[in-house]
Amino acid sequence: MESPDTLSQRMNKLKSEGYTMDFKLTETHLKTTDDKNSFTGEDFIVDNVYRFEGMSNPSDNSILYAITTTDGVKGTLVDGYGVSGGQVSKKIREKLNLSSNRNS
């Protein structure tokens, strides 16, 4: 089977591996999209980071994070090309900028 090469294919693959929760960023936390749970930088690890580049439009660039929280919740976070400057805390920004976890 071929390795997923689009954002949606990779998201589907991760869902099949148990990454079923959708996360969003706030200034100081990572939250579930239903706003029921939030996590500080100490409350989650980034398992993998996948970078996707648009074919012709730079605004199509995105990064997909595969994340596991300390209480076992697995999910994904989709961001524009990296954590936007100044919109999240330094702790969260550092956590999401783990170059050792990046995959293309």
Backbone atoms as SQL, in Angstrom:
CREATE TABLE atoms (id INTEGER PRIMARY KEY, chain TEXT, resi INTEGER, resn TEXT, atom TEXT, x REAL, y REAL, z REAL);
INSERT INTO atoms VALUES
  (1, 'A', 1, 'MET', 'N', 0.835, -1.179, 0.000),
  (2, 'A', 1, 'MET', 'CA', 0.000, 0.000, 0.000),
  (3, 'A', 1, 'MET', 'C', 0.880, 1.243, 0.000),
  (4, 'A', 2, 'GLU', 'N', 0.515, 2.237, -0.798),
  (5, 'A', 2, 'GLU', 'CA', 1.290, 3.454, -0.877),
  (6, 'A', 2, 'GLU', 'C', 1.140, 4.280, 0.390),
  (7, 'A', 3, 'SER', 'N', 2.197, 5.034, 0.690),
  (8, 'A', 3, 'SER', 'CA', 2.152, 5.948, 1.815),
  (9, 'A', 3, 'SER', 'C', 1.228, 7.119, 1.477),
  (10, 'A', 4, 'PRO', 'N', 0.378, 7.550, 2.428),
  (11, 'A', 4, 'PRO', 'CA', -0.515, 8.676, 2.149),
  (12, 'A', 4, 'PRO', 'C', 0.291, 9.920, 1.787),
  (13, 'A', 5, 'ASP', 'N', -0.142, 10.631, 0.733),
  (14, 'A', 5, 'ASP', 'CA', 0.624, 11.791, 0.313),
  (15, 'A', 5, 'ASP', 'C', -0.177, 13.081, 0.299),
  (16, 'A', 6, 'THR', 'N', -1.434, 13.034, 0.724),
  (17, 'A', 6, 'THR', 'CA', -2.211, 14.252, 0.867),
  (18, 'A', 6, 'THR', 'C', -2.642, 14.385, 2.326),
  (19, 'A', 7, 'LEU', 'N', -3.016, 15.590, 2.699),
  (20, 'A', 7, 'LEU', 'CA', -3.460, 15.843, 4.061),
  (21, 'A', 7, 'LEU', 'C', -4.636, 14.944, 4.432),
  (22, 'A', 8, 'SER', 'N', -5.643, 14.874, 3.589),
  (23, 'A', 8, 'SER', 'CA', -6.822, 14.069, 3.922),
  (24, 'A', 8, 'SER', 'C', -6.493, 12.581, 4.002),
  (25, 'A', 9, 'GLN', 'N', -5.611, 12.091, 3.128),
  (26, 'A', 9, 'GLN', 'CA', -5.220, 10.684, 3.194),
  (27, 'A', 9, 'GLN', 'C', -4.485, 10.393, 4.500),
  (28, 'A', 10, 'ARG', 'N', -3.584, 11.287, 4.885),
  (29, 'A', 10, 'ARG', 'CA', -2.831, 11.087, 6.131),
  (30, 'A', 10, 'ARG', 'C', -3.766, 11.161, 7.335),
  (31, 'A', 11, 'MET', 'N', -4.716, 12.090, 7.320),
  (32, 'A', 11, 'MET', 'CA', -5.670, 12.185, 8.427),
  (33, 'A', 11, 'MET', 'C', -6.493, 10.907, 8.547),
  (34, 'A', 12, 'ASN', 'N', -6.933, 10.362, 7.411),
  (35, 'A', 12, 'ASN', 'CA', -7.685, 9.105, 7.433),
  (36, 'A', 12, 'ASN', 'C', -6.828, 7.959, 7.966),
  (37, 'A', 13, 'LYS', 'N', -5.575, 7.924, 7.577),
  (38, 'A', 13, 'LYS', 'CA', -4.657, 6.886, 8.068),
  (39, 'A', 13, 'LYS', 'C', -4.490, 7.006, 9.578),
  (40, 'A', 14, 'LEU', 'N', -4.278, 8.228, 10.063),
  (41, 'A', 14, 'LEU', 'CA', -4.118, 8.433, 11.503),
  (42, 'A', 14, 'LEU', 'C', -5.395, 8.064, 12.260),
  (43, 'A', 15, 'LYS', 'N', -6.568, 8.394, 11.703),
  (44, 'A', 15, 'LYS', 'CA', -7.828, 8.004, 12.345),
  (45, 'A', 15, 'LYS', 'C', -7.906, 6.488, 12.491),
  (46, 'A', 16, 'SER', 'N', -7.454, 5.758, 11.465),
  (47, 'A', 16, 'SER', 'CA', -7.476, 4.298, 11.536),
  (48, 'A', 16, 'SER', 'C', -6.485, 3.769, 12.571),
  (49, 'A', 17, 'GLU', 'N', -5.523, 4.599, 12.957),
  (50, 'A', 17, 'GLU', 'CA', -4.541, 4.234, 13.980),
  (51, 'A', 17, 'GLU', 'C', -4.948, 4.737, 15.365),
  (52, 'A', 18, 'GLY', 'N', -6.162, 5.284, 15.484),
  (53, 'A', 18, 'GLY', 'CA', -6.669, 5.695, 16.788),
  (54, 'A', 18, 'GLY', 'C', -6.602, 7.179, 17.089),
  (55, 'A', 19, 'TYR', 'N', -6.126, 7.988, 16.169),
  (56, 'A', 19, 'TYR', 'CA', -6.072, 9.439, 16.370),
  (57, 'A', 19, 'TYR', 'C', -7.414, 10.037, 15.959),
  (58, 'A', 20, 'THR', 'N', -8.418, 9.881, 16.821),
  (59, 'A', 20, 'THR', 'CA', -9.784, 10.219, 16.454),
  (60, 'A', 20, 'THR', 'C', -10.243, 11.598, 16.931),
  (61, 'A', 21, 'MET', 'N', -9.569, 12.184, 17.899),
  (62, 'A', 21, 'MET', 'CA', -9.970, 13.491, 18.416),
  (63, 'A', 21, 'MET', 'C', -9.402, 14.592, 17.527),
  (64, 'A', 22, 'ASP', 'N', -10.151, 15.677, 17.361),
  (65, 'A', 22, 'ASP', 'CA', -9.665, 16.854, 16.655),
  (66, 'A', 22, 'ASP', 'C', -9.289, 17.898, 17.700),
  (67, 'A', 23, 'PHE', 'N', -8.094, 18.456, 17.559),
  (68, 'A', 23, 'PHE', 'CA', -7.621, 19.483, 18.479),
  (69, 'A', 23, 'PHE', 'C', -7.594, 20.835, 17.796),
  (70, 'A', 24, 'LYS', 'N', -7.619, 21.887, 18.609),
  (71, 'A', 24, 'LYS', 'CA', -7.430, 23.250, 18.124),
  (72, 'A', 24, 'LYS', 'C', -6.514, 23.964, 19.113),
  (73, 'A', 25, 'LEU', 'N', -5.901, 25.043, 18.643),
  (74, 'A', 25, 'LEU', 'CA', -4.995, 25.818, 19.474),
  (75, 'A', 25, 'LEU', 'C', -5.701, 27.027, 20.062),
  (76, 'A', 26, 'THR', 'N', -5.403, 27.305, 21.328),
  (77, 'A', 26, 'THR', 'CA', -5.752, 28.589, 21.923),
  (78, 'A', 26, 'THR', 'C', -4.415, 29.246, 22.269),
  (79, 'A', 27, 'GLU', 'N', -4.456, 30.393, 22.849),
  (80, 'A', 27, 'GLU', 'CA', -3.215, 31.098, 23.154),
  (81, 'A', 27, 'GLU', 'C', -2.326, 30.300, 24.107),
  (82, 'A', 28, 'THR', 'N', -2.912, 29.603, 25.062),
  (83, 'A', 28, 'THR', 'CA', -2.112, 28.918, 26.079),
  (84, 'A', 28, 'THR', 'C', -2.338, 27.417, 26.168),
  (85, 'A', 29, 'HIS', 'N', -3.285, 26.881, 25.416),
  (86, 'A', 29, 'HIS', 'CA', -3.627, 25.464, 25.537),
  (87, 'A', 29, 'HIS', 'C', -3.915, 24.830, 24.181),
  (88, 'A', 30, 'LEU', 'N', -3.894, 23.531, 24.191),
  (89, 'A', 30, 'LEU', 'CA', -4.420, 22.716, 23.107),
  (90, 'A', 30, 'LEU', 'C', -5.779, 22.250, 23.614),
  (91, 'A', 31, 'LYS', 'N', -6.824, 22.410, 22.808),
  (92, 'A', 31, 'LYS', 'CA', -8.172, 22.053, 23.252),
  (93, 'A', 31, 'LYS', 'C', -8.808, 21.087, 22.272),
  (94, 'A', 32, 'THR', 'N', -9.738, 20.296, 22.783),
  (95, 'A', 32, 'THR', 'CA', -10.553, 19.492, 21.893),
  (96, 'A', 32, 'THR', 'C', -11.543, 20.436, 21.215),
  (97, 'A', 33, 'THR', 'N', -11.947, 20.127, 20.009),
  (98, 'A', 33, 'THR', 'CA', -12.817, 21.038, 19.269),
  (99, 'A', 33, 'THR', 'C', -14.195, 21.185, 19.900),
  (100, 'A', 34, 'ASP', 'N', -14.583, 20.256, 20.775),
  (101, 'A', 34, 'ASP', 'CA', -15.852, 20.404, 21.485),
  (102, 'A', 34, 'ASP', 'C', -15.703, 21.241, 22.753),
  (103, 'A', 35, 'ASP', 'N', -14.482, 21.740, 23.011),
  (104, 'A', 35, 'ASP', 'CA', -14.158, 22.588, 24.175),
  (105, 'A', 35, 'ASP', 'C', -14.350, 21.886, 25.522),
  (106, 'A', 36, 'LYS', 'N', -14.461, 20.572, 25.520),
  (107, 'A', 36, 'LYS', 'CA', -14.649, 19.852, 26.782),
  (108, 'A', 36, 'LYS', 'C', -13.339, 19.617, 27.528),
  (109, 'A', 37, 'ASN', 'N', -12.210, 19.566, 26.820),
  (110, 'A', 37, 'ASN', 'CA', -10.918, 19.305, 27.452),
  (111, 'A', 37, 'ASN', 'C', -9.874, 20.260, 26.908),
  (112, 'A', 38, 'SER', 'N', -8.948, 20.647, 27.783),
  (113, 'A', 38, 'SER', 'CA', -7.820, 21.462, 27.336),
  (114, 'A', 38, 'SER', 'C', -6.547, 20.906, 27.958),
  (115, 'A', 39, 'PHE', 'N', -5.427, 21.138, 27.281),
  (116, 'A', 39, 'PHE', 'CA', -4.158, 20.551, 27.677),
  (117, 'A', 39, 'PHE', 'C', -3.057, 21.598, 27.584),
  (118, 'A', 40, 'THR', 'N', -2.238, 21.672, 28.625),
  (119, 'A', 40, 'THR', 'CA', -1.085, 22.553, 28.592),
  (120, 'A', 40, 'THR', 'C', 0.051, 21.830, 27.876),
  (121, 'A', 41, 'GLY', 'N', 1.174, 22.495, 27.701),
  (122, 'A', 41, 'GLY', 'CA', 2.319, 21.879, 27.042),
  (123, 'A', 41, 'GLY', 'C', 2.832, 20.643, 27.746),
  (124, 'A', 42, 'GLU', 'N', 2.585, 20.545, 29.050),
  (125, 'A', 42, 'GLU', 'CA', 3.025, 19.363, 29.808),
  (126, 'A', 42, 'GLU', 'C', 2.062, 18.192, 29.656),
  (127, 'A', 43, 'ASP', 'N', 0.887, 18.448, 29.103),
  (128, 'A', 43, 'ASP', 'CA', -0.173, 17.444, 29.060),
  (129, 'A', 43, 'ASP', 'C', -0.260, 16.651, 27.768),
  (130, 'A', 44, 'PHE', 'N', 0.661, 16.881, 26.824),
  (131, 'A', 44, 'PHE', 'CA', 0.600, 16.130, 25.574),
  (132, 'A', 44, 'PHE', 'C', 1.986, 15.973, 24.967),
  (133, 'A', 45, 'ILE', 'N', 2.088, 14.978, 24.098),
  (134, 'A', 45, 'ILE', 'CA', 3.315, 14.802, 23.315),
  (135, 'A', 45, 'ILE', 'C', 2.941, 14.797, 21.838),
  (136, 'A', 46, 'VAL', 'N', 3.876, 15.246, 21.039),
  (137, 'A', 46, 'VAL', 'CA', 3.692, 15.225, 19.592),
  (138, 'A', 46, 'VAL', 'C', 4.343, 13.947, 19.091),
  (139, 'A', 47, 'ASP', 'N', 3.539, 13.040, 18.581),
  (140, 'A', 47, 'ASP', 'CA', 4.051, 11.761, 18.097),
  (141, 'A', 47, 'ASP', 'C', 4.705, 11.904, 16.730),
  (142, 'A', 48, 'ASN', 'N', 4.096, 12.679, 15.857),
  (143, 'A', 48, 'ASN', 'CA', 4.618, 12.898, 14.507),
  (144, 'A', 48, 'ASN', 'C', 4.111, 14.220, 13.963),
  (145, 'A', 49, 'VAL', 'N', 4.869, 14.762, 13.044),
  (146, 'A', 49, 'VAL', 'CA', 4.504, 15.995, 12.357),
  (147, 'A', 49, 'VAL', 'C', 4.650, 15.743, 10.864),
  (148, 'A', 50, 'TYR', 'N', 3.628, 16.106, 10.095),
  (149, 'A', 50, 'TYR', 'CA', 3.632, 15.904, 8.652),
  (150, 'A', 50, 'TYR', 'C', 3.427, 17.248, 7.964),
  (151, 'A', 51, 'ARG', 'N', 4.241, 17.546, 7.013),
  (152, 'A', 51, 'ARG', 'CA', 4.184, 18.814, 6.293),
  (153, 'A', 51, 'ARG', 'C', 3.649, 18.574, 4.888),
  (154, 'A', 52, 'PHE', 'N', 2.707, 19.423, 4.473),
  (155, 'A', 52, 'PHE', 'CA', 2.110, 19.312, 3.150),
  (156, 'A', 52, 'PHE', 'C', 2.220, 20.649, 2.441),
  (157, 'A', 53, 'GLU', 'N', 2.688, 20.613, 1.205),
  (158, 'A', 53, 'GLU', 'CA', 2.846, 21.827, 0.424),
  (159, 'A', 53, 'GLU', 'C', 1.885, 21.805, -0.749),
  (160, 'A', 54, 'GLY', 'N', 1.203, 22.933, -0.948),
  (161, 'A', 54, 'GLY', 'CA', 0.288, 23.061, -2.072),
  (162, 'A', 54, 'GLY', 'C', 1.059, 23.046, -3.383),
  (163, 'A', 55, 'MET', 'N', 0.419, 22.572, -4.424),
  (164, 'A', 55, 'MET', 'CA', 1.080, 22.466, -5.725),
  (165, 'A', 55, 'MET', 'C', 1.431, 23.826, -6.315),
  (166, 'A', 56, 'SER', 'N', 0.550, 24.807, -6.179),
  (167, 'A', 56, 'SER', 'CA', 0.816, 26.088, -6.820),
  (168, 'A', 56, 'SER', 'C', 0.567, 27.293, -5.928),
  (169, 'A', 57, 'ASN', 'N', -0.138, 27.114, -4.829),
  (170, 'A', 57, 'ASN', 'CA', -0.507, 28.234, -3.985),
  (171, 'A', 57, 'ASN', 'C', 0.134, 28.086, -2.604),
  (172, 'A', 58, 'PRO', 'N', 1.029, 29.010, -2.212),
  (173, 'A', 58, 'PRO', 'CA', 1.673, 28.914, -0.911),
  (174, 'A', 58, 'PRO', 'C', 0.692, 28.897, 0.254),
  (175, 'A', 59, 'SER', 'N', -0.489, 29.457, 0.082),
  (176, 'A', 59, 'SER', 'CA', -1.461, 29.452, 1.171),
  (177, 'A', 59, 'SER', 'C', -2.067, 28.069, 1.392),
  (178, 'A', 60, 'ASP', 'N', -1.779, 27.123, 0.498),
  (179, 'A', 60, 'ASP', 'CA', -2.258, 25.753, 0.661),
  (180, 'A', 60, 'ASP', 'C', -1.348, 24.912, 1.551),
  (181, 'A', 61, 'ASN', 'N', -0.269, 25.483, 2.042),
  (182, 'A', 61, 'ASN', 'CA', 0.661, 24.741, 2.886),
  (183, 'A', 61, 'ASN', 'C', 0.049, 24.497, 4.260),
  (184, 'A', 62, 'SER', 'N', 0.282, 23.309, 4.795),
  (185, 'A', 62, 'SER', 'CA', -0.255, 22.984, 6.112),
  (186, 'A', 62, 'SER', 'C', 0.634, 21.970, 6.815),
  (187, 'A', 63, 'ILE', 'N', 0.431, 21.889, 8.119),
  (188, 'A', 63, 'ILE', 'CA', 1.143, 20.921, 8.946),
  (189, 'A', 63, 'ILE', 'C', 0.112, 20.145, 9.746),
  (190, 'A', 64, 'LEU', 'N', 0.291, 18.847, 9.801),
  (191, 'A', 64, 'LEU', 'CA', -0.577, 17.955, 10.552),
  (192, 'A', 64, 'LEU', 'C', 0.226, 17.382, 11.713),
  (193, 'A', 65, 'TYR', 'N', -0.288, 17.539, 12.918),
  (194, 'A', 65, 'TYR', 'CA', 0.349, 16.998, 14.115),
  (195, 'A', 65, 'TYR', 'C', -0.447, 15.792, 14.604),
  (196, 'A', 66, 'ALA', 'N', 0.232, 14.683, 14.876),
  (197, 'A', 66, 'ALA', 'CA', -0.372, 13.526, 15.536),
  (198, 'A', 66, 'ALA', 'C', 0.013, 13.647, 17.007),
  (199, 'A', 67, 'ILE', 'N', -0.985, 13.720, 17.884),
  (200, 'A', 67, 'ILE', 'CA', -0.771, 14.071, 19.288),
  (201, 'A', 67, 'ILE', 'C', -1.397, 13.030, 20.205),
  (202, 'A', 68, 'THR', 'N', -0.710, 12.757, 21.318),
  (203, 'A', 68, 'THR', 'CA', -1.266, 11.928, 22.381),
  (204, 'A', 68, 'THR', 'C', -1.172, 12.708, 23.685),
  (205, 'A', 69, 'THR', 'N', -2.279, 12.781, 24.410),
  (206, 'A', 69, 'THR', 'CA', -2.278, 13.472, 25.701),
  (207, 'A', 69, 'THR', 'C', -1.834, 12.506, 26.797),
  (208, 'A', 70, 'THR', 'N', -1.475, 13.068, 27.938),
  (209, 'A', 70, 'THR', 'CA', -1.001, 12.232, 29.042),
  (210, 'A', 70, 'THR', 'C', -2.089, 11.309, 29.585),
  (211, 'A', 71, 'ASP', 'N', -3.358, 11.638, 29.330),
  (212, 'A', 71, 'ASP', 'CA', -4.431, 10.740, 29.756),
  (213, 'A', 71, 'ASP', 'C', -4.904, 9.812, 28.647),
  (214, 'A', 72, 'GLY', 'N', -4.113, 9.725, 27.560),
  (215, 'A', 72, 'GLY', 'CA', -4.356, 8.724, 26.529),
  (216, 'A', 72, 'GLY', 'C', -5.223, 9.133, 25.355),
  (217, 'A', 73, 'VAL', 'N', -5.658, 10.384, 25.301),
  (218, 'A', 73, 'VAL', 'CA', -6.453, 10.845, 24.160),
  (219, 'A', 73, 'VAL', 'C', -5.520, 11.034, 22.970),
  (220, 'A', 74, 'LYS', 'N', -5.890, 10.441, 21.841),
  (221, 'A', 74, 'LYS', 'CA', -5.089, 10.567, 20.621),
  (222, 'A', 74, 'LYS', 'C', -5.882, 11.352, 19.591),
  (223, 'A', 75, 'GLY', 'N', -5.217, 12.312, 18.960),
  (224, 'A', 75, 'GLY', 'CA', -5.907, 13.118, 17.972),
  (225, 'A', 75, 'GLY', 'C', -4.949, 13.865, 17.070),
  (226, 'A', 76, 'THR', 'N', -5.528, 14.730, 16.247),
  (227, 'A', 76, 'THR', 'CA', -4.742, 15.482, 15.283),
  (228, 'A', 76, 'THR', 'C', -5.022, 16.973, 15.414),
  (229, 'A', 77, 'LEU', 'N', -4.031, 17.739, 14.999),
  (230, 'A', 77, 'LEU', 'CA', -4.139, 19.187, 14.913),
  (231, 'A', 77, 'LEU', 'C', -3.636, 19.588, 13.542),
  (232, 'A', 78, 'VAL', 'N', -4.439, 20.343, 12.812),
  (233, 'A', 78, 'VAL', 'CA', -4.023, 20.860, 11.512),
  (234, 'A', 78, 'VAL', 'C', -3.777, 22.344, 11.684),
  (235, 'A', 79, 'ASP', 'N', -2.641, 22.803, 11.186),
  (236, 'A', 79, 'ASP', 'CA', -2.280, 24.207, 11.307),
  (237, 'A', 79, 'ASP', 'C', -1.818, 24.711, 9.951),
  (238, 'A', 80, 'GLY', 'N', -1.957, 26.017, 9.745),
  (239, 'A', 80, 'GLY', 'CA', -1.332, 26.627, 8.585),
  (240, 'A', 80, 'GLY', 'C', 0.146, 26.343, 8.692),
  (241, 'A', 81, 'TYR', 'N', 0.952, 26.847, 7.895),
  (242, 'A', 81, 'TYR', 'CA', 2.364, 26.469, 7.832),
  (243, 'A', 81, 'TYR', 'C', 3.102, 26.772, 9.126),
  (244, 'A', 82, 'GLY', 'N', 2.841, 25.991, 10.176),
  (245, 'A', 82, 'GLY', 'CA', 3.514, 26.158, 11.448),
  (246, 'A', 82, 'GLY', 'C', 2.718, 27.053, 12.370),
  (247, 'A', 83, 'VAL', 'N', 3.107, 27.051, 13.614),
  (248, 'A', 83, 'VAL', 'CA', 2.419, 27.829, 14.625),
  (249, 'A', 83, 'VAL', 'C', 2.565, 29.307, 14.292),
  (250, 'A', 84, 'SER', 'N', 1.451, 29.984, 14.168),
  (251, 'A', 84, 'SER', 'CA', 1.468, 31.405, 13.808),
  (252, 'A', 84, 'SER', 'C', 2.155, 32.221, 14.883),
  (253, 'A', 85, 'GLY', 'N', 3.007, 33.134, 14.473),
  (254, 'A', 85, 'GLY', 'CA', 3.789, 33.939, 15.394),
  (255, 'A', 85, 'GLY', 'C', 2.939, 34.736, 16.365),
  (256, 'A', 86, 'GLY', 'N', 3.231, 34.597, 17.645),
  (257, 'A', 86, 'GLY', 'CA', 2.590, 35.408, 18.655),
  (258, 'A', 86, 'GLY', 'C', 1.200, 34.976, 19.073),
  (259, 'A', 87, 'GLN', 'N', 0.604, 33.993, 18.431),
  (260, 'A', 87, 'GLN', 'CA', -0.761, 33.614, 18.755),
  (261, 'A', 87, 'GLN', 'C', -0.863, 32.519, 19.809),
  (262, 'A', 88, 'VAL', 'N', 0.228, 31.858, 20.103),
  (263, 'A', 88, 'VAL', 'CA', 0.224, 30.829, 21.138),
  (264, 'A', 88, 'VAL', 'C', 1.412, 31.060, 22.067),
  (265, 'A', 89, 'SER', 'N', 1.332, 30.482, 23.255),
  (266, 'A', 89, 'SER', 'CA', 2.398, 30.667, 24.238),
  (267, 'A', 89, 'SER', 'C', 3.701, 30.038, 23.751),
  (268, 'A', 90, 'LYS', 'N', 4.779, 30.491, 24.317),
  (269, 'A', 90, 'LYS', 'CA', 6.094, 29.962, 23.964),
  (270, 'A', 90, 'LYS', 'C', 6.156, 28.460, 24.237),
  (271, 'A', 91, 'LYS', 'N', 5.578, 28.026, 25.342),
  (272, 'A', 91, 'LYS', 'CA', 5.592, 26.606, 25.721),
  (273, 'A', 91, 'LYS', 'C', 4.900, 25.741, 24.660),
  (274, 'A', 92, 'ILE', 'N', 3.727, 26.161, 24.219),
  (275, 'A', 92, 'ILE', 'CA', 3.000, 25.408, 23.197),
  (276, 'A', 92, 'ILE', 'C', 3.757, 25.469, 21.874),
  (277, 'A', 93, 'ARG', 'N', 4.263, 26.644, 21.514),
  (278, 'A', 93, 'ARG', 'CA', 5.005, 26.798, 20.261),
  (279, 'A', 93, 'ARG', 'C', 6.218, 25.871, 20.233),
  (280, 'A', 94, 'GLU', 'N', 6.958, 25.812, 21.337),
  (281, 'A', 94, 'GLU', 'CA', 8.130, 24.924, 21.408),
  (282, 'A', 94, 'GLU', 'C', 7.714, 23.467, 21.297),
  (283, 'A', 95, 'LYS', 'N', 6.614, 23.121, 21.916),
  (284, 'A', 95, 'LYS', 'CA', 6.140, 21.738, 21.885),
  (285, 'A', 95, 'LYS', 'C', 5.784, 21.308, 20.457),
  (286, 'A', 96, 'LEU', 'N', 5.196, 22.215, 19.688),
  (287, 'A', 96, 'LEU', 'CA', 4.762, 21.885, 18.337),
  (288, 'A', 96, 'LEU', 'C', 5.861, 22.035, 17.295),
  (289, 'A', 97, 'ASN', 'N', 7.005, 22.571, 17.669),
  (290, 'A', 97, 'ASN', 'CA', 8.112, 22.759, 16.738),
  (291, 'A', 97, 'ASN', 'C', 9.197, 21.708, 16.926),
  (292, 'A', 98, 'LEU', 'N', 8.814, 20.478, 17.125),
  (293, 'A', 98, 'LEU', 'CA', 9.766, 19.391, 17.337),
  (294, 'A', 98, 'LEU', 'C', 10.287, 18.884, 16.001),
  (295, 'A', 99, 'SER', 'N', 11.384, 19.434, 15.547),
  (296, 'A', 99, 'SER', 'CA', 11.896, 19.059, 14.225),
  (297, 'A', 99, 'SER', 'C', 12.282, 17.587, 14.130),
  (298, 'A', 100, 'SER', 'N', 12.578, 16.965, 15.251),
  (299, 'A', 100, 'SER', 'CA', 12.957, 15.547, 15.204),
  (300, 'A', 100, 'SER', 'C', 11.764, 14.659, 14.862),
  (301, 'A', 101, 'ASN', 'N', 10.538, 15.167, 14.981),
  (302, 'A', 101, 'ASN', 'CA', 9.347, 14.381, 14.672),
  (303, 'A', 101, 'ASN', 'C', 8.791, 14.648, 13.291),
  (304, 'A', 102, 'ARG', 'N', 9.407, 15.517, 12.520),
  (305, 'A', 102, 'ARG', 'CA', 8.824, 15.920, 11.235),
  (306, 'A', 102, 'ARG', 'C', 8.980, 14.827, 10.173),
  (307, 'A', 103, 'ASN', 'N', 7.910, 14.652, 9.428),
  (308, 'A', 103, 'ASN', 'CA', 7.876, 13.744, 8.285),
  (309, 'A', 103, 'ASN', 'C', 7.310, 14.513, 7.116),
  (310, 'A', 104, 'SER', 'N', 7.642, 14.128, 5.927),
  (311, 'A', 104, 'SER', 'CA', 7.074, 14.787, 4.744),
  (312, 'A', 104, 'SER', 'C', 6.084, 13.876, 4.071);
